[in-house]
C-alpha cells in the first residue's frame, strides 16, 4: 500500500506498511501459532489466514479535530499537540473519505471551535464516522459541552442534504482533558437511532455507543467461521460472553439452539435486542447487561458451548479458571491480542485447542484476530 502521508512523515501509524502483505500475514500467523502452542496440547488444525483488502477496509474513522474554525484539520495530533489533516487516509472505506470534506465544511458553517490540547480551549474534540455495508453513515461530534449544540441542530439539515446517506447523527459529551475519546452522555440528533449493518445472515443495529469490529468483511468471515466450526457439535445451549452487539450470538442462534449474550454496555445490549427482534430470533437468543465474569461464575449450570470475545486484556484469571473447572465441553475464543490469549490458555489446561485461524482484521499493523476452538477431552 502506498501512502503519501506515511512517505512524507506526517503519519506513521501504519507500522507494517513497508512490509509486503504476504510477509505481514506470515508473521501474524507465526505469532498466533506460538501463542496457541503455549497450551501444550496435541495437533491443532491450523487453517490458512483470512486475508483482508490492504486498503479501504476500515468502517470507522476516529478523527481528531484541530486547526481553526475556518480551516479545520481532521486526522491526528502532531508532536506539538496541533492537528495533522489526514482526511484522505487510504485505510478508510470510500463513503467515509467522501464524507470528511462536507464534515469539515460543516465545522466552519456551524462555528465549531476545534479543541486545542496545549491551551485546553475549544469545543470540538473528535469526529467519529462509521460506514455500513450499504454506505450509510453515522456521525458523532465529541464536544466538551453543550455550548455548540444549538448550532449543530440548526445546520444539521444542510449537512443531511450534503450527505444523503447520513442516517444517524449525535453529540457525545466528553468534558475532561484526558486521553479518553468519548464520554458517557450521548445526545442523538436524528429520528433514527441505529445504523443497520447487513451481514447477509443477520442485520446488526449499531447505536452510537455500541462497538462493532472495524473491518466489516473480516467480521463477517469471523461469524461465518463460528457457524461452520460448531455445526457438527452437539451444542444446544450457548453463552456468548463479551457479546457486544450480538454478532456471535445472533449468528449461532437457530431453532435447535438457545443462546444467551452478556455484555457490560447497555447500549450494545439494546442494539443486540433490536437485531434479535427484527430477525425473529427472540425465542432463541436473549441478552443481558452485566459483567461476563460475574455472570459465568454465578449462573449455575454451564452451557454446552461458551463463546468469549474479550478486550485486549483477555479473560483474566477468574474467568479462565472458571472455564477450566466448569465442565464446559467446548469454548470458542476470539482474541484480538495473542499475548493475553496465551496467558488464558495456560490457565485452561483441560481445554485443548483443536482448530485455529488468523483473521487479518487490521492490515498494515501488528494487530489481528485469532479464532480458536477448544475442546475438553
C-alpha positions as CSV (number, residue, x, y, z in Angstrom):
1,X,0.0,0.0,0.0
2,X,1.3,3.4,-1.0
3,X,0.6,6.3,1.3
4,X,1.7,9.9,0.8
5,X,1.1,10.7,4.5
6,X,3.5,8.0,5.5
7,X,6.1,8.8,2.9
8,X,6.1,12.5,4.0
9,X,6.4,11.6,7.7
10,X,3.0,13.2,8.5
11,X,1.6,9.9,9.9
12,X,3.5,6.8,10.9
13,X,0.5,4.8,12.4
14,X,0.7,2.0,9.8
15,X,3.8,0.3,11.3
16,X,3.9,-2.5,8.7
17,X,3.2,-0.5,5.6
18,X,6.7,-1.1,4.2
19,X,6.3,-4.9,4.8
20,X,4.8,-6.8,1.8
21,X,1.4,-8.1,2.7
22,X,2.3,-11.7,2.4
23,X,5.0,-11.2,5.0
24,X,2.6,-9.4,7.3
25,X,0.3,-12.4,7.2
26,X,3.1,-14.9,7.7
27,X,4.3,-13.0,10.8
28,X,0.9,-12.8,12.3
29,X,0.2,-16.5,11.6
30,X,3.5,-17.4,13.3
31,X,2.7,-15.3,16.4
32,X,-0.7,-16.9,16.7
33,X,0.7,-20.4,16.4
34,X,3.3,-19.7,19.0
35,X,0.6,-18.3,21.4
36,X,-1.6,-21.3,21.0
37,X,1.3,-23.7,21.4
38,X,1.6,-22.5,25.0
39,X,-1.4,-24.7,25.8
40,X,0.9,-27.6,25.3
41,X,-1.7,-29.8,23.6
42,X,-1.6,-32.1,20.7
43,X,-2.1,-31.3,17.0
44,X,-4.1,-28.3,16.1
45,X,-5.9,-27.9,12.7
46,X,-4.5,-24.6,11.6
47,X,-6.3,-23.0,8.7
48,X,-4.8,-20.5,6.3
49,X,-5.2,-16.9,7.4
50,X,-8.2,-15.0,6.2
51,X,-6.9,-12.1,4.2
52,X,-8.3,-8.5,4.0
53,X,-8.0,-5.9,1.3
54,X,-4.9,-3.9,2.0
55,X,-6.6,-0.5,1.9
56,X,-10.1,0.9,2.2
57,X,-11.2,-1.7,4.9
58,X,-11.9,0.5,8.0
59,X,-15.6,1.1,8.5
60,X,-14.9,3.5,11.3
61,X,-12.9,6.7,11.5
62,X,-11.8,8.4,14.7
63,X,-10.6,11.8,13.5
64,X,-9.0,14.3,15.9
65,X,-10.3,17.8,15.1
66,X,-7.6,20.5,15.0
67,X,-6.8,23.7,13.2
68,X,-9.3,26.6,13.3
69,X,-13.0,27.1,12.6
70,X,-12.2,28.5,9.2
71,X,-9.6,25.8,8.4
72,X,-10.2,22.7,10.5
73,X,-8.0,19.6,10.3
74,X,-9.4,16.0,10.6
75,X,-6.8,13.4,11.5
76,X,-4.3,13.0,14.3
77,X,-2.4,15.2,16.7
78,X,1.2,16.1,15.8
79,X,4.1,16.0,18.3
80,X,3.4,19.6,19.3
81,X,-0.3,18.9,20.0
82,X,-1.7,20.6,16.9
83,X,-3.8,18.9,14.3
84,X,-2.5,16.9,11.3
85,X,-5.0,16.6,8.5
86,X,-5.5,13.0,7.2
87,X,-8.9,13.1,5.6
88,X,-7.7,11.2,2.6
89,X,-6.3,8.3,4.6
90,X,-6.3,5.1,2.5
91,X,-7.4,2.8,5.3
92,X,-11.0,4.2,5.4
93,X,-13.9,2.9,3.3
94,X,-14.8,5.2,0.5
95,X,-18.1,6.6,2.0
96,X,-16.1,7.9,5.0
97,X,-13.4,9.6,2.8
98,X,-16.2,11.2,0.7
99,X,-17.9,12.4,3.9
100,X,-15.0,14.1,5.5
101,X,-14.9,17.1,3.2
102,X,-18.5,18.1,3.8
103,X,-18.0,17.5,7.5
104,X,-15.0,19.8,7.5
105,X,-17.2,22.4,5.8
106,X,-19.9,21.8,8.4
107,X,-17.5,22.6,11.2
108,X,-16.9,26.0,9.6
109,X,-20.6,26.7,8.9
110,X,-21.7,25.7,12.4
111,X,-18.9,27.6,14.1
112,X,-17.5,24.6,15.9
113,X,-14.2,25.6,17.5
114,X,-11.7,22.8,17.4
115,X,-10.2,21.8,20.8
116,X,-6.6,22.9,21.4
117,X,-4.8,20.4,23.5
118,X,-1.9,22.7,24.6
119,X,-4.2,25.5,25.7
120,X,-7.2,23.4,26.7
121,X,-9.5,25.7,24.8
122,X,-12.2,24.9,22.2
123,X,-15.2,22.6,21.9
124,X,-15.0,20.0,19.2
125,X,-12.6,17.2,20.0
126,X,-13.3,14.4,17.6
127,X,-15.4,13.4,14.6
128,X,-16.4,9.7,14.8
129,X,-17.7,8.4,11.5
130,X,-19.0,4.9,10.8
131,X,-20.0,3.5,7.4
132,X,-22.4,0.5,7.0
133,X,-22.1,-2.1,4.2
134,X,-24.8,-0.2,2.4
135,X,-22.8,3.0,2.5
136,X,-25.0,4.7,5.1
137,X,-23.3,6.8,7.8
138,X,-23.3,7.5,11.5
139,X,-21.6,10.7,12.5
140,X,-20.8,11.6,16.1
141,X,-19.5,15.0,17.3
142,X,-17.5,14.7,20.5
143,X,-17.8,18.0,22.4
144,X,-16.6,19.4,25.7
145,X,-20.0,20.9,26.5
146,X,-23.5,21.6,25.0
147,X,-22.5,25.2,24.0
148,X,-22.4,24.3,20.3
149,X,-25.4,22.0,20.3
150,X,-28.0,24.6,19.1
151,X,-25.8,25.5,16.1
152,X,-25.3,21.8,15.2
153,X,-29.1,21.3,15.3
154,X,-29.7,24.4,13.2
155,X,-27.3,23.4,10.5
156,X,-27.9,19.7,10.6
157,X,-30.5,19.7,7.7
158,X,-27.9,21.3,5.4
159,X,-25.4,18.5,6.4
160,X,-28.0,15.9,5.7
161,X,-28.6,17.4,2.3
162,X,-24.8,17.3,1.6
163,X,-24.6,13.8,2.9
164,X,-27.8,12.0,1.7
165,X,-26.6,8.7,3.3
166,X,-26.3,10.2,6.7
167,X,-28.6,8.1,8.9
168,X,-27.6,8.8,12.5
169,X,-26.1,12.0,13.9
170,X,-25.3,12.5,17.6
171,X,-23.3,14.6,20.1
172,X,-21.2,12.9,22.7
173,X,-20.1,15.0,25.7
174,X,-16.5,14.5,26.9
175,X,-15.6,17.4,29.2
176,X,-12.4,16.0,30.7
177,X,-8.9,16.9,29.5
178,X,-7.8,13.3,29.2
179,X,-6.8,10.7,26.7
180,X,-10.4,9.4,26.6
181,X,-12.2,9.7,23.3
182,X,-15.8,9.8,24.4
183,X,-17.9,10.4,27.5
184,X,-21.0,8.7,28.9
185,X,-23.6,11.1,27.7
186,X,-24.9,10.8,24.1
187,X,-27.5,13.1,22.5
188,X,-29.0,11.6,19.3
189,X,-30.0,14.4,16.9
190,X,-31.8,12.3,14.2
191,X,-35.0,10.5,14.3
192,X,-33.2,7.2,13.5
193,X,-31.0,6.0,16.4
194,X,-29.3,2.9,14.9
195,X,-27.2,2.2,11.8
196,X,-28.1,-1.1,10.2
197,X,-25.2,-3.5,9.3
198,X,-26.4,-6.1,6.9
199,X,-24.0,-9.0,7.1
200,X,-26.1,-11.4,5.0
201,X,-27.4,-13.8,7.5
202,X,-28.0,-11.2,10.2
203,X,-28.7,-7.4,10.3
204,X,-27.0,-5.8,13.3
205,X,-28.2,-2.4,14.6
206,X,-25.5,-0.2,15.9
207,X,-26.2,2.6,18.3
208,X,-23.7,5.4,18.7
209,X,-22.0,4.0,21.8
210,X,-22.1,0.3,20.7
211,X,-18.9,-1.4,19.5
212,X,-18.5,-3.3,16.2
213,X,-15.4,-4.8,14.6
214,X,-13.5,-2.2,12.4
215,X,-13.3,-4.4,9.3
216,X,-16.8,-5.5,8.1
217,X,-15.6,-8.1,5.7
218,X,-13.4,-9.8,8.2
219,X,-16.0,-9.6,10.9
220,X,-18.4,-11.3,8.5
221,X,-15.9,-14.1,7.9
222,X,-15.3,-14.4,11.7
223,X,-19.0,-15.1,12.3
224,X,-19.2,-17.5,9.4
225,X,-16.2,-19.5,10.8
226,X,-18.1,-19.7,14.2
227,X,-21.2,-21.1,12.4
228,X,-19.1,-23.6,10.4
229,X,-16.9,-24.8,13.3
230,X,-19.8,-25.6,15.7
231,X,-22.1,-27.0,13.0
232,X,-21.3,-30.6,13.7
233,X,-21.0,-30.3,17.5
234,X,-23.8,-31.4,19.8
235,X,-24.4,-27.9,21.1
236,X,-27.9,-26.9,22.3
237,X,-27.0,-24.2,24.8
238,X,-24.5,-21.3,24.2
239,X,-23.2,-18.4,26.3
240,X,-21.7,-15.5,24.3
241,X,-19.6,-13.6,26.8
242,X,-18.5,-10.1,25.9
243,X,-21.1,-10.3,23.2
244,X,-21.1,-6.7,22.1
245,X,-23.9,-6.0,19.7
246,X,-24.6,-9.7,19.4
247,X,-22.6,-10.7,16.4
248,X,-21.7,-14.3,17.5
249,X,-24.9,-14.8,19.4
250,X,-27.2,-14.0,16.5
251,X,-25.2,-16.0,14.0
252,X,-25.2,-19.1,16.3
253,X,-28.9,-19.0,17.3
254,X,-31.3,-21.4,15.5
255,X,-34.4,-23.4,16.1
256,X,-32.5,-26.2,18.0
257,X,-30.1,-24.0,20.0
258,X,-30.6,-21.3,22.6
259,X,-28.0,-18.5,23.1
260,X,-27.5,-16.1,26.0
261,X,-25.4,-13.0,25.3
262,X,-23.8,-10.9,28.1
263,X,-22.2,-7.5,27.7
264,X,-21.5,-4.7,30.2
265,X,-22.6,-2.0,27.8
266,X,-26.3,-1.3,28.0
267,X,-26.2,0.4,24.6
268,X,-24.7,-2.7,23.0
269,X,-27.3,-4.9,24.6
270,X,-30.1,-2.5,23.3
271,X,-28.6,-2.9,19.8
272,X,-28.5,-6.7,20.1
273,X,-32.1,-6.9,21.3
274,X,-33.3,-4.8,18.4
275,X,-31.4,-7.0,16.0
276,X,-32.8,-10.2,17.6
277,X,-36.4,-8.9,17.4
278,X,-36.0,-7.8,13.7
279,X,-34.5,-11.2,12.8
280,X,-37.3,-13.1,14.6
281,X,-34.8,-14.7,16.9
282,X,-36.2,-13.5,20.2
283,X,-37.2,-17.1,21.2
284,X,-33.7,-18.5,20.5
285,X,-31.5,-15.7,21.9
286,X,-31.6,-13.5,24.9
287,X,-29.3,-10.7,26.1
288,X,-28.4,-9.4,29.5
289,X,-26.4,-6.3,30.7
290,X,-23.7,-7.4,33.1
291,X,-20.1,-8.3,33.7
292,X,-19.2,-11.5,31.9
293,X,-17.1,-12.9,34.8
294,X,-19.8,-12.3,37.3
295,X,-22.5,-13.9,35.1
296,X,-20.5,-17.0,34.4
297,X,-19.4,-17.6,38.0
298,X,-22.9,-17.1,39.4
299,X,-25.2,-18.5,36.7
300,X,-25.3,-22.1,37.9
301,X,-25.3,-25.0,35.3
302,X,-22.9,-24.2,32.4
303,X,-23.9,-24.4,28.8
304,X,-22.6,-26.8,26.1
305,X,-20.5,-24.0,24.5
306,X,-19.1,-20.8,25.7
307,X,-18.0,-18.1,23.2
308,X,-15.6,-15.5,24.5
309,X,-14.5,-12.3,22.7
310,X,-12.7,-10.3,25.4
311,X,-11.0,-7.0,25.1
312,X,-7.2,-6.9,24.7
313,X,-6.5,-7.7,28.3
314,X,-8.1,-11.1,27.9
315,X,-10.3,-13.1,30.1
316,X,-8.4,-12.7,33.4
317,X,-7.6,-15.4,35.9
318,X,-11.0,-15.6,37.5
319,X,-13.0,-16.3,34.3
320,X,-10.3,-18.5,32.8
321,X,-10.2,-20.6,36.0
322,X,-14.0,-20.9,36.0
323,X,-13.9,-22.2,32.4
324,X,-11.2,-24.7,33.4
325,X,-13.2,-26.0,36.3
326,X,-16.7,-25.6,34.8
327,X,-17.0,-28.8,32.8
328,X,-17.9,-26.9,29.7
329,X,-17.0,-29.1,26.8
330,X,-16.3,-26.5,24.1
331,X,-15.0,-22.9,24.2
332,X,-14.8,-20.7,21.1
333,X,-12.2,-18.0,21.8
334,X,-12.0,-14.9,19.6
335,X,-8.8,-13.0,20.6
336,X,-7.6,-9.6,19.4
337,X,-4.3,-10.0,21.4
338,X,-2.3,-13.2,21.3
339,X,-0.3,-12.4,24.5
340,X,-3.4,-12.4,26.6
341,X,-4.7,-15.4,24.6
342,X,-1.6,-17.3,25.5
343,X,-1.9,-16.4,29.2
344,X,-5.5,-17.5,29.3
345,X,-4.8,-20.8,27.6
346,X,-2.2,-21.7,30.2
347,X,-4.9,-21.5,32.9
348,X,-7.4,-23.6,30.9
349,X,-5.2,-26.6,30.7
350,X,-8.1,-29.1,30.3
351,X,-9.4,-27.3,27.3
352,X,-7.3,-28.2,24.3
353,X,-7.1,-26.2,21.0
354,X,-8.3,-28.3,18.1
355,X,-8.8,-25.7,15.4
356,X,-7.4,-22.2,14.9
357,X,-7.2,-19.5,12.3
358,X,-5.9,-15.9,12.0
359,X,-8.3,-13.4,10.5
360,X,-6.4,-10.2,9.4
361,X,-8.7,-7.5,10.9
362,X,-6.0,-4.8,10.7
363,X,-3.7,-4.9,7.7
364,X,-0.6,-2.6,7.8
365,X,-0.4,-3.0,11.6
366,X,0.6,-5.8,14.0
367,X,-2.9,-6.3,15.2
368,X,-5.1,-9.2,14.1
369,X,-7.9,-11.6,15.3
370,X,-7.3,-15.2,16.2
371,X,-10.2,-17.7,16.5
372,X,-9.5,-20.9,18.5
373,X,-11.9,-23.8,19.1
374,X,-11.1,-25.6,22.4
375,X,-12.4,-29.0,23.4
376,X,-12.3,-30.8,26.8
377,X,-11.2,-34.4,26.2
